Amino acid sequence: MLYKVYVLYSPSFNKLFIGLTTGLGDSMVSHNGAGDDDWTNAFKPWTLIHMELFNDETEALLRKTYLESQDGLAYVRSDILPLFDF
């Protein structure tokens, strides 16, 4: 099973979301869906700006934890986000 660590960006609100899943399509539908019971629903629409694949869940969780940290978020904002034209 492949574990996906992903980064979503909400250009309307300048927000980032870091997630971990085995089903990225389902996660994207959930984050951009019609419901309002999740934090991400308040800041939609979301755009996928980065994804990394892992065979090991523990490694994926470590990477997600790093990307959610202050240093990880700074990396996303300085090295990944500028690759897009929002």
C-alpha positions, 0 to 999 in steps of 0.5 A: 500500500502506498501512503501519500503525504500531500500539500493543499493550498487555498489561494483565496485564503493563503492557507496550507493543509498537510495531509496523509492518505492512501486514497488521494482522490477521496481526500480531495473530494472530502476537502473540496466537498459540500460539507462544512464539518471539517476545517478545510471546508472553510477555506475551499477551494483547495489545490494540490501543490505537492505529493510524496509517496511512501511504502512505510506508514511510519515514514509517511507520518514522520514526513507529514509531521515535519511538513506541518512544523514551522520549518516544514511550512517555511520550506513549502512556502519558499520552495514549493508554492513559488512554482505555481502562479496563483 
